[in-house]
Amino acid sequence: MEVGAVPQEGNRTHDGQRKAVYARDAQGRIVSVASRGWEVEEIVTTQAVDALRALAEEARQRARQGLASPLEYWMHDRRMDLALLAQATGIWRWRVRRHLRPATFAKLPAHLLQRYADALGLDIATLRSVP
């Protein structure tokens, strides 16, 4: 993409911010150009955020019914998946998957709850509850 072809349509999801896009300048070099975004990017981002909100709502309902732990809700609410939460906490993925079960989650020691709480930006009391 040439420098002059970098989209500047605007994107509500950027909230007025710009992002760097790489483009080729007149001398053929790859340079960073500030972009306000474009409509297609906004549509795709909005759809992805809506899908994440739907996952969080489904997890919230399952947690309220006792079919999932509050951890599953908070993971989706914070826009994380299993792999990202495992990486952020340093806990094996298979263990995180087990902790999504309500019975297993209820027995977690304080140090593991604190690791999850830190990764999700919550306190332990909030982590244990479902809004």
Sequence and secondary structure as in RCSB ss.txt:
>XXXX:A:sequence
MEVGAVPQEGNRTHDGQRKAVYARDAQGRIVSVASRGWEVEEIVTTQAVDALRALAEEARQRARQGLASPLEYWM
HDRRMDLALLAQATGIWRWRVRRHLRPATFAKLPAHLLQRYADALGLDIATLRSVP
>XXXX:A:secstr
 BGGGS BS  GGGTT  EEEEEE TTS EEEEEE B HHHHHHHHHHHHHHHHHHHHHHHHHHTTSS HHHHHH
HHTT  HHHHHHHHT  HHHHHHHTSHHHHHT  HHHHHHHHHHHT  HHHHT   
